[in-house]
Amino acid sequence: MKNPHPISYDFSLFSDFDIYLFKEGKHTKLYEKLGSHLIKEKEGVYFAVWAPNAEYVSVRGDFNNYNTSSHPLKLREDGSGIWEGFIKNIKPGITYKYHIKSKYHGIVHDKSDPYGFFWEVPPKSATRVWDIEGYEWRDKEWMKIRKNKNSLHSPINVYEVHLGSWRRKVEEGNRYLTYRELADELVEYLKDMNYTHVELLPITEYPFEGSWGYQVIGYFAPTSRFGTPQDFMYFVDKMHQNGIGVIMDWVPSHFAVDMHGLINFDGTALYEHQDPRQGYHPEWGSIIFNYGRNEVKAFLISSAMFWLEKYHIDGLRVDAVASMLYLDYARKDGEWIPNKYGGNENLEAVEFLKELNETIYTSNEGIISIAEESTAWPMVTKPPYMGGLGFGLKWNMGWMHDSLDYFKKDPIYRQYHHDRLTFTIWYTFDENFILPLSHDEVVHMKGSLINKMPGLYDDKFANLRALFSYMTAHPGKKLLFMGGEFAQFAEWNYKESLD
């Protein structure tokens, strides 16, 4: 019987220059090369995956009944470690994984595609072949205005949102709203409340709901929980048509441990460090990227570029920057390895962040990068040529903690703690700051904003209004997590709608 899906090896999306850039860590658009790509004129799909320590790689999916031997990929002969092949008659929507047998210890894994554009809805974990081209954007006016806008000199008022719990359809089994439903409902609310931007907790594909999206597994795929890639494009497009910018949380600091993901990808520590003193995050139980490996650096920078270019995202808020910068972050003595100078600075991460910011700012006009950096690391928002990390804005975590600590106190005792308010002025112009009252402050028994306030019912509201007034008048951009604006009494619960 003739194979309905023959595989061939005479077609590739890689040029010699692509391979050179990949090896050097300078390829910033790997999403156009690696992964699965529909080639319409050839009526099939090109597959390419980086697995340099593999002995055997094949594509298994619903098109071949998940057979591990019928569609083997071929290793390129240029030392890149890339396996590739072209499979005929594959349609959009089919699911697949890479079947990878390592050279070492007989390790065999079925892996989702690191460069996949669309995944199955968790807990399922296969990647789907998907065409992300062809969406008709209607945000030309927004992109034109953004191009000439200086975000540092513009008012920014951010509404931080977890898409899975802003609003749910309780009457339909407490289901999520789709990207399109969220776009239509959320945009009107944002306009009514005079927000300039919406910031999304991570929507890059993630397996564990309880991570809120911060333990990522698909760096090139919007989570399928809320719809298709085109549905998410509609969400961004709708925001732009109504004058709302879209910032997304992006997590290059660590990734999920799920075995169908990046961990131990080809039987070796490919994306991560092998030594757990460098490669394991003790606080979150996740895995840390090897920022010194060129191919990994290109993977992450390509991910950032992907969201900015393909989805018209206006800004990236980089999560947990402090955990990247310090080798001893959340570690005791003896649990970390000093750098070559004997210090605790992660020199490879520093260089990665500089290159990341230089790349995205050079290539995308009008965007902004934001650092969630909780220490006093100097010059976070200064350009790399001045010795800085190159971010546009930095969360002012010191202001957040000091302000909440002050406002939680009974007014009788505040006279002894005015330093909580005055101290921030000493450093408020050292960086380009954004003042966050974020999701981290209304979970894990910390209480909601209104419940942090002292006094009786009316007193709590008066104190919260005073906090918001102080925040508004204080130098810096503004950010507020959903629910705080109407003084929700309950702590945020990612499983439920807001009150």
C-alpha positions as CSV (number, residue, x, y, z in Angstrom):
1,M,0.0,0.0,0.0
2,K,1.3,3.4,-1.0
3,N,2.3,5.7,1.9
4,P,-0.1,8.7,1.9
5,H,2.5,10.8,3.7
6,P,5.9,10.1,2.1
7,I,8.9,11.8,3.7
8,S,11.8,13.4,1.7
9,Y,15.0,15.2,2.5
10,D,15.7,17.3,-0.5
11,F,14.0,20.5,0.9
12,S,15.2,22.8,3.7
13,L,14.4,26.2,5.0
14,F,18.0,26.7,6.2
15,S,20.7,28.4,4.2
16,D,24.3,28.2,5.1
17,F,24.1,31.7,6.5
18,D,21.1,30.6,8.7
19,I,23.2,27.8,10.2
20,Y,26.1,30.2,10.8
21,L,23.9,32.7,12.6
22,F,22.3,29.8,14.6
23,K,25.7,28.5,15.8
24,E,26.8,32.1,16.7
25,G,23.6,32.7,18.7
26,K,22.7,35.6,16.4
27,H,19.7,34.2,14.6
28,T,16.7,36.2,15.8
29,K,14.0,34.7,13.7
30,L,14.4,30.9,14.3
31,Y,10.7,30.6,14.3
32,E,10.8,30.9,10.5
33,K,13.2,27.9,10.3
34,L,12.8,25.5,13.2
35,G,9.5,23.8,14.1
36,S,6.8,22.7,11.6
37,H,6.0,24.9,8.6
38,L,3.3,24.4,6.0
39,I,4.7,24.6,2.5
40,K,1.6,25.1,0.4
41,E,3.2,25.0,-3.0
42,K,4.7,21.6,-2.1
43,E,1.5,20.4,-0.3
44,G,3.2,19.3,2.9
45,V,5.0,20.2,6.0
46,Y,8.7,20.8,6.7
47,F,9.9,19.7,10.1
48,A,13.1,20.8,11.8
49,V,14.3,20.2,15.4
50,W,17.6,20.9,17.2
51,A,18.8,17.7,18.9
52,P,22.6,17.4,18.5
53,N,22.9,14.5,20.9
54,A,20.2,12.4,19.4
55,E,20.9,9.1,17.7
56,Y,17.5,8.9,16.1
57,V,14.6,11.4,15.6
58,S,11.2,10.8,14.0
59,V,7.9,12.6,13.7
60,R,5.0,10.7,15.2
61,G,1.5,12.0,15.1
62,D,-2.1,11.3,14.4
63,F,-1.3,11.3,10.6
64,N,0.7,8.0,11.1
65,N,-1.0,6.6,14.2
66,Y,1.9,7.8,16.3
67,N,4.3,5.4,14.6
68,T,7.9,5.9,15.8
69,S,9.6,4.6,12.7
70,S,7.6,5.5,9.6
71,H,8.8,9.2,9.4
72,P,12.5,9.5,10.5
73,L,14.2,12.9,10.2
74,K,17.7,13.3,8.8
75,L,20.6,14.9,10.6
76,R,22.2,17.8,8.7
77,E,25.8,17.3,7.9
78,D,27.0,20.8,8.9
79,G,27.4,20.1,12.6
80,S,24.4,22.2,13.5
81,G,22.6,19.3,15.3
82,I,19.4,20.0,13.3
83,W,17.3,17.1,12.1
84,E,14.9,17.8,9.3
85,G,12.5,16.3,6.7
86,F,9.5,17.2,4.5
87,I,6.3,15.1,4.9
88,K,3.7,15.2,2.1
89,N,0.0,15.7,2.5
90,I,-0.1,17.0,6.1
91,K,-2.9,19.4,6.9
92,P,-3.2,22.1,9.5
93,G,-4.4,20.9,12.9
94,I,-2.8,17.5,13.0
95,T,-1.0,16.7,16.2
96,Y,2.6,15.5,16.5
97,K,5.6,15.0,18.7
98,Y,9.3,14.3,18.1
99,H,10.4,10.8,19.0
100,I,14.0,11.3,20.2
101,K,16.4,8.5,21.0
102,S,19.6,9.8,22.7
103,K,23.1,8.7,22.0
104,Y,23.5,8.2,25.7
105,H,22.2,5.6,28.1
106,G,19.4,4.5,25.7
107,I,17.2,7.5,26.8
108,V,14.1,7.8,24.7
109,H,11.6,10.7,24.9
110,D,8.6,12.0,23.0
111,K,8.9,15.7,22.9
112,S,6.6,18.6,22.0
113,D,8.0,21.0,19.5
114,P,9.9,23.8,21.2
115,Y,9.1,26.1,18.2
116,G,5.5,25.0,17.8
117,F,2.9,27.7,17.1
118,F,-0.1,25.9,18.6
119,W,-0.6,23.1,21.1
120,E,-3.3,20.8,22.3
121,V,-5.3,22.0,25.3
122,P,-3.6,20.9,28.5
123,P,-3.3,18.3,30.0
124,K,-2.8,17.0,26.5
125,S,0.6,17.9,25.3
126,A,1.1,17.4,21.6
127,T,1.9,20.2,19.2
128,R,-0.4,21.0,16.3
129,V,0.8,21.9,12.8
130,W,-0.6,25.4,12.3
131,D,-0.4,28.3,9.8
132,I,-0.1,31.6,11.6
133,E,0.0,33.7,8.4
134,G,-2.9,35.3,6.7
135,Y,-4.6,37.2,9.6
136,E,-5.8,40.6,8.3
137,W,-4.6,43.2,10.8
138,R,-6.6,46.3,11.2
139,D,-4.3,48.2,13.6
140,K,-2.2,50.2,11.1
141,E,-3.2,53.5,12.7
142,W,-2.1,52.2,16.1
143,M,1.2,50.9,14.8
144,K,1.9,54.1,13.0
145,I,1.3,56.2,16.2
146,R,3.3,53.7,18.3
147,K,6.3,54.0,15.9
148,N,6.6,57.7,16.7
149,K,5.7,57.5,20.4
150,N,8.2,57.9,23.2
151,S,6.8,55.7,26.0
152,L,9.1,57.3,28.6
153,H,7.5,60.7,28.0
154,S,3.9,59.3,27.7
155,P,1.4,58.5,30.4
156,I,1.2,54.8,31.1
157,N,-1.6,53.3,33.2
158,V,-1.5,49.5,33.1
159,Y,-4.2,47.0,34.0
160,E,-2.6,43.7,34.9
161,V,-4.9,40.7,34.0
162,H,-5.0,37.0,34.3
163,L,-7.1,36.0,31.4
164,G,-8.3,32.8,33.0
165,S,-9.9,34.5,36.0
166,W,-10.9,38.0,35.0
167,R,-14.3,36.8,34.0
168,R,-15.7,33.3,33.5
169,K,-18.9,31.8,32.2
170,V,-20.2,30.4,35.5
171,E,-23.5,29.4,34.0
172,E,-21.6,27.3,31.4
173,G,-19.6,25.2,33.9
174,N,-17.3,28.0,34.9
175,R,-15.5,27.9,31.6
176,Y,-12.9,30.4,30.4
177,L,-13.8,33.2,28.1
178,T,-12.2,32.8,24.7
179,Y,-9.6,35.3,23.4
180,R,-12.3,36.8,21.2
181,E,-14.9,37.1,24.0
182,L,-12.2,38.6,26.3
183,A,-11.3,41.1,23.6
184,D,-14.8,42.3,23.1
185,E,-15.6,42.5,26.9
186,L,-12.3,43.6,28.3
187,V,-11.6,46.4,25.8
188,E,-14.8,48.3,26.8
189,Y,-13.9,48.1,30.5
190,L,-10.3,49.3,29.8
191,K,-11.6,52.3,27.9
192,D,-14.2,53.1,30.6
193,M,-11.5,53.0,33.3
194,N,-9.0,55.0,31.3
195,Y,-6.2,52.4,31.2
196,T,-3.6,52.9,28.5
197,H,-2.3,49.3,28.5
198,V,-3.3,45.8,29.5
199,E,-0.6,43.5,30.8
200,L,-1.3,39.8,30.5
201,L,0.1,37.2,32.9
202,P,1.9,34.7,30.7
203,I,-0.1,33.4,27.8
204,T,2.8,31.4,26.4
205,E,1.7,27.7,26.6
206,Y,2.1,26.2,30.0
207,P,1.0,22.8,31.5
208,F,0.2,23.6,35.1
209,E,-2.7,25.9,35.8
210,G,-1.4,26.7,39.3
211,S,1.7,28.3,37.9
212,W,-0.5,31.2,36.5
213,G,1.5,30.7,33.3
214,Y,5.0,31.3,34.8
215,Q,6.3,27.8,34.2
216,V,6.3,27.9,30.4
217,I,6.7,25.1,28.0
218,G,5.8,26.6,24.6
219,Y,7.7,29.8,23.9
220,F,6.1,30.4,20.5
221,A,2.5,29.5,21.2
222,P,-0.4,31.4,22.9
223,T,-2.1,29.0,25.2
224,S,-4.8,27.0,23.5
225,R,-7.0,27.3,26.6
226,F,-8.6,30.4,25.2
227,G,-8.5,29.7,21.5
228,T,-6.3,29.6,18.4
229,P,-3.3,31.8,17.4
230,Q,-5.6,33.8,15.1
231,D,-8.0,34.3,18.1
232,F,-5.2,35.8,20.1
233,M,-4.2,38.0,17.1
234,Y,-7.8,39.3,17.2
235,F,-7.5,40.1,20.9
236,V,-4.4,42.2,20.3
237,D,-5.9,43.8,17.2
238,K,-9.1,44.7,19.0
239,M,-7.1,46.4,21.8
240,H,-5.1,48.4,19.3
241,Q,-8.1,49.5,17.4
242,N,-9.4,51.0,20.6
243,G,-6.2,52.7,21.6
244,I,-5.0,50.1,24.2
245,G,-1.5,48.8,24.2
246,V,-0.8,45.1,25.0
247,I,2.1,44.1,27.3
248,M,2.7,40.4,28.0
249,D,4.7,38.7,30.7
250,W,7.6,36.8,29.2
251,V,9.6,34.3,31.2
252,P,13.2,33.6,30.1
253,S,14.3,33.0,33.7
254,H,13.2,29.4,34.0
255,F,11.0,26.7,32.4
256,A,8.7,23.9,33.4
257,V,10.0,20.4,34.4
258,D,7.4,18.5,32.4
259,M,9.1,15.7,30.5
260,H,7.4,16.5,27.1
261,G,9.1,20.0,27.2
262,L,12.6,21.4,27.0
263,I,14.1,19.5,30.0
264,N,16.7,16.9,29.0
265,F,15.5,17.4,25.4
266,D,17.8,15.1,23.5
267,G,18.8,13.0,26.5
268,T,21.3,15.7,27.7
269,A,21.0,19.1,29.4
270,L,20.5,20.9,26.1
271,Y,18.6,24.0,27.0
272,E,19.7,24.0,30.7
273,H,22.8,23.6,32.8
274,Q,23.7,20.0,33.7
275,D,24.9,21.0,37.2
276,P,21.8,21.5,39.4
277,R,23.7,24.3,41.2
278,Q,23.3,26.3,38.0
279,G,20.4,24.5,36.3
280,Y,17.8,23.9,39.0
281,H,15.7,26.7,40.6
282,P,15.2,25.7,44.3
283,E,12.5,28.2,45.0
284,W,10.1,27.3,42.1
285,G,11.2,23.7,41.3
286,S,11.9,24.7,37.7
287,I,14.8,24.6,35.3
288,I,17.2,27.5,34.5
289,F,18.3,28.2,30.9
290,N,22.0,28.0,30.0
291,Y,22.4,31.7,28.8
292,G,26.0,31.0,27.7
293,R,24.9,28.6,25.0
294,N,24.5,30.3,21.7
295,E,21.7,28.2,20.4
296,V,19.7,28.7,23.6
297,K,20.3,32.5,23.5
298,A,19.0,32.5,19.9
299,F,16.0,30.5,21.0
300,L,15.0,33.0,23.6
301,I,15.7,36.1,21.6
302,S,13.8,34.6,18.7
303,S,10.8,34.0,21.1
304,A,10.8,37.7,22.1
305,M,11.0,38.8,18.5
306,F,8.2,36.4,17.5
307,W,5.7,38.0,19.9
308,L,6.6,41.5,18.9
309,E,6.5,40.9,15.2
310,K,3.9,38.2,14.6
311,Y,1.4,39.3,17.3
312,H,2.1,43.1,17.3
313,I,2.8,43.0,21.1
314,D,3.7,46.4,22.4
315,G,5.9,45.4,25.3
316,L,7.5,42.5,27.2
317,R,7.6,42.5,31.0
318,V,10.5,40.1,31.8
319,D,9.8,38.1,34.8
320,A,12.1,37.3,37.7
321,V,15.1,39.2,36.4
322,A,16.9,39.1,39.8
323,S,16.9,35.3,39.7
324,M,18.8,35.5,36.4
325,L,21.3,38.1,37.5
326,Y,22.5,36.4,40.7
327,L,24.1,32.9,40.8
328,D,23.2,32.6,44.5
329,Y,19.6,33.6,44.2
330,A,17.5,31.5,46.6
331,R,20.6,29.4,47.4
332,K,22.6,28.8,50.5
333,D,26.4,28.7,50.8
334,G,27.7,25.8,48.9
335,E,24.7,25.5,46.7
336,W,26.0,27.8,43.9
337,I,29.0,28.2,41.7
338,P,30.8,31.6,41.6
339,N,31.6,33.2,38.3
340,K,35.2,33.3,36.9
341,Y,35.9,36.4,39.0
342,G,34.6,34.7,42.2
343,G,31.5,36.8,42.3
344,N,27.8,36.0,42.4
345,E,26.8,37.8,39.2
346,N,25.6,35.6,36.4
347,L,27.8,37.2,33.7
348,E,26.2,35.1,30.9
349,A,22.7,36.3,31.9
350,V,23.8,39.9,32.0
351,E,25.1,39.7,28.5
352,F,22.0,37.9,27.3
353,L,19.7,40.6,28.7
354,K,21.8,43.3,27.1
355,E,21.7,41.6,23.7
356,L,18.0,40.9,24.1
357,N,17.1,44.5,24.7
358,E,19.4,45.8,22.0
359,T,17.9,43.4,19.5
360,I,14.2,44.1,20.2
361,Y,14.6,47.8,20.5
362,T,16.6,48.0,17.2
363,S,14.1,45.9,15.3
364,N,10.8,47.1,16.7
365,E,10.0,50.8,16.9
366,G,7.9,52.0,19.8
367,I,8.0,48.9,21.9
368,I,9.0,48.7,25.5
369,S,10.8,46.2,27.7
370,I,10.1,46.1,31.4
371,A,12.1,44.4,34.1
372,E,10.7,42.8,37.2
373,E,13.9,43.2,39.2
374,S,13.7,43.2,42.9
375,T,17.2,44.2,44.0
376,A,19.3,47.3,43.7
377,W,21.2,46.1,40.6
378,P,22.5,49.3,39.0
379,M,21.5,50.8,35.6
380,V,18.7,48.3,34.8
381,T,17.1,51.0,32.5
382,K,20.3,52.4,31.1
383,P,21.4,51.4,27.6
384,P,24.1,48.7,27.2
385,Y,26.6,51.2,25.7
386,M,26.5,53.0,29.1
387,G,26.9,49.7,31.0
388,G,23.2,49.1,31.6
389,L,20.9,46.2,31.0
390,G,18.9,48.2,28.4
391,F,15.4,47.9,29.8
392,G,12.9,50.7,29.2
393,L,11.2,50.4,32.6
394,K,11.7,48.7,35.9
395,W,9.1,47.7,38.5
396,N,9.7,49.7,41.6
397,M,9.4,46.9,44.1
398,G,10.8,49.0,46.9
399,W,8.1,51.5,46.5
400,M,5.4,48.8,46.5
401,H,6.6,47.1,49.7
402,D,7.3,50.3,51.6
403,S,4.0,51.9,50.6
404,L,1.9,48.8,51.5
405,D,3.8,48.5,54.8
406,Y,2.9,52.1,55.6
407,F,-0.7,52.0,54.6
408,K,-1.3,48.7,56.5
409,K,-0.5,50.5,59.8
410,D,-3.1,52.1,62.0
411,P,-2.9,55.9,61.3
412,I,-2.1,56.3,65.0
413,Y,1.3,54.7,64.4
414,R,2.1,56.1,61.0
415,Q,3.9,59.1,62.4
416,Y,6.8,56.7,63.3
417,H,7.0,55.3,59.8
418,H,7.0,58.3,57.5
419,D,10.4,57.1,56.2
420,R,8.5,54.4,54.3
421,L,7.1,57.2,52.1
422,T,10.1,59.5,52.0
423,F,12.8,57.0,51.3
424,T,11.6,56.2,47.7
425,I,12.2,59.8,46.7
426,W,15.9,59.3,47.3
427,Y,16.1,56.8,44.4
428,T,13.0,57.4,42.4
429,F,14.9,59.0,39.4
430,D,17.8,56.5,39.4
431,E,15.8,54.3,37.0
432,N,12.7,54.6,34.8
433,F,10.2,53.2,37.2
434,I,6.8,51.8,37.0
435,L,4.8,51.6,40.3
436,P,3.2,48.2,40.6
437,L,0.4,47.0,42.9
438,S,0.7,43.5,41.3
439,H,-0.8,40.1,41.5
440,D,1.9,38.9,43.9
441,E,0.5,41.1,46.7
442,V,-3.0,39.7,46.7
443,V,-2.3,36.0,47.0
444,H,-0.9,33.4,49.4
445,M,-2.7,34.7,52.5
446,K,-1.4,38.3,52.0
447,G,-5.0,39.6,51.7
448,S,-6.6,41.8,49.0
449,L,-5.6,45.5,48.9
450,I,-8.8,46.6,50.7
451,N,-8.3,44.0,53.4
452,K,-4.7,45.2,54.0
453,M,-6.2,48.6,55.0
454,P,-6.8,49.3,58.7
455,G,-10.0,50.4,60.4
456,L,-13.7,49.7,59.9
457,Y,-15.5,49.3,56.6
458,D,-15.5,53.0,55.6
459,D,-12.0,53.5,56.9
460,K,-10.7,50.8,54.7
461,F,-12.1,52.5,51.6
462,A,-10.7,55.9,52.7
463,N,-7.3,54.4,53.2
464,L,-7.3,52.6,49.9
465,R,-8.4,55.8,48.1
466,A,-5.5,57.6,49.8
467,L,-3.1,54.9,48.6
468,F,-4.3,55.2,45.0
469,S,-4.0,59.0,45.2
470,Y,-0.5,58.8,46.6
471,M,0.4,56.3,43.8
472,T,-1.1,58.6,41.1
473,A,0.9,61.6,42.4
474,H,4.2,59.7,42.8
475,P,6.7,59.9,39.9
476,G,6.5,56.8,37.8
477,K,4.2,54.8,35.5
478,K,1.3,53.0,37.1
479,L,0.2,49.3,37.3
480,L,-2.7,47.8,39.1
481,F,-3.8,44.1,39.2
482,M,-7.4,43.3,38.4
483,G,-9.8,43.5,41.3
484,G,-7.9,46.2,43.1
485,E,-9.7,49.0,41.2
486,F,-13.1,48.1,42.7
487,A,-11.7,47.0,46.1
488,Q,-12.4,43.3,45.9
489,F,-12.4,41.9,49.4
490,A,-11.5,38.3,48.5
491,E,-7.9,37.3,47.6
492,W,-7.3,36.6,44.0
493,N,-8.2,33.0,43.1
494,Y,-7.0,31.9,39.6
495,K,-9.8,29.3,39.5
496,E,-12.7,31.8,39.8
497,S,-13.9,35.1,38.3
498,L,-13.5,38.4,40.0
499,D,-16.4,39.4,42.3
